[in-house]
Amino acid sequence: MQIAVVLFDRFTALDAVGPYETLGRLPDAETVFVAERAGPVRTDTGNLALTADRTLADVPAPDIVVVPGGPGQNSQMENETLLDWLRTADGTSTWTTSVCTGSLLLAAAGLLEGRRATSHWLALDFLARFGAEATGERVVTDGKYVTAAGVSSGIDMGLTLLGRIAGDDHARAVQLLTEYDPQPPYDAGSPDKAPAHLVEEFRSASRFILT
Amino acid sequence: MQIAVVLFDRFTALDAVGPYETLGRLPDAETVFVAERAGPVRTDTGNLALTADRTLADVPAPDIVVVPGGPGQNSQMENETLLDWLRTADGTSTWTTSVCTGSLLLAAAGLLEGRRATSHWLALDFLARFGAEATGERVVTDGKYVTAAGVSSGIDMGLTLLGRIAGDDHARAVQLLTEYDPQPPYDAGSPDKAPAHLVEEFRSASRFILT
């Protein structure tokens, strides 16, 4: 079983590392980080690079595709090299997945039309414009498409899919080893729970970005 | 404000990326990934490398030190280059922190003697042998030392310290943007909650590792 995690300039690190650290613990699976060009790929902060060990062309038919999001997703929405690769890989994949605004890339490739899907809470309206039924749920499975909400939700997505493929006991073992027993010091992780002024501030700012 | 995240061969990626993605969003802070040698550093799975942009020697006096853990920590316990750097950096740091078995490296450097601290649940006994008061809590603050439990707990640690330094509202904003509203599909993230047979299996296996 081969899992391909797609990197691009200014992706969000945790979007990619959450599924890698959970789903990547599938027995007998090989996780490969891929990008248009092999080598270090910088994250959105500019302070970190993850290495793409292989090019997209090197890995044409992974069993599982994982597409992270991040501010850099905007610049990829018309990158036909990436979108073509997504369509081709999806043609033979068992699971096609995304975290955060990675779902916008799946949608731009035409893969989510008419499907239930999710994205970062600030990107749900944008996702709907591509014909997806955008839900605010944290992890959404529609057929072989599994999409997750913002950034940290890739951990929940990874464990969910891990359980589906390798069984509940294996997923519980990975949850235990990664000590995923969340105790956030605040309860502000969704627009329903965060202070209204923060939600409004980010909604206003995002109008200039997601157009 | 400078945040140094220390990398070493076979660290666990999420240990480092959790604090980077939360604490690293401190206003006016620069996060720097450092290692003995600059360049790509492989994680415990071998399938991913993060780039250390600077050497330890390049970054002698960060304001915040973050030490991740992972299987590779064992090979660093007598690495005097790293331990000396930790002691020196700690001499001027405002906060010295760890995730997972990273606390064993702080302890090996002599920094946790007589202090309350935590670690991965499988490493708590080992931590106590260094004279730390090992607790099973998820995030432990003792003076300027902030230690977190296994792997994913670095997210909670990062938000906790972020709130302490930059205020609750800023930490809530980062929680909202990273959509950290955890909904694990299982409730097996700690030895108190996971099925007993899994806990026992890992305890037995770890006896050969942590000695």
Interface residues (C-beta under 8 A of the other chain):
Chain A: T12 A13 L14 V17 G18 Y20 E21 G24 E30 T31 V32 F33 P40 T45 N47 L48 A49 L50 T51 D53 C100 H120 W121 R138 V139 A149 G150 V151 S152 S153 I155 D156 L159 T160 G163 D168 D169 A171 R172 A173 Q175 L176 L177 T178 E179 Y180 D181 P182 Q183 P184 P185 Y186 A188 G189 S190 P191 K193 A194 P195 L198 V199 E201 F202
Chain B: T12 A13 L14 V17 G18 Y20 E21 G24 E30 T31 V32 F33 P40 T45 N47 L48 A49 L50 T51 D53 C100 H120 W121 R138 V139 A149 G150 V151 S152 S153 I155 D156 L159 T160 G163 D168 D169 A171 R172 A173 Q175 L176 L177 T178 E179 Y180 D181 P182 Q183 P184 P185 Y186 A188 G189 S190 P191 K193 A194 P195 L198 V199 E201 F202
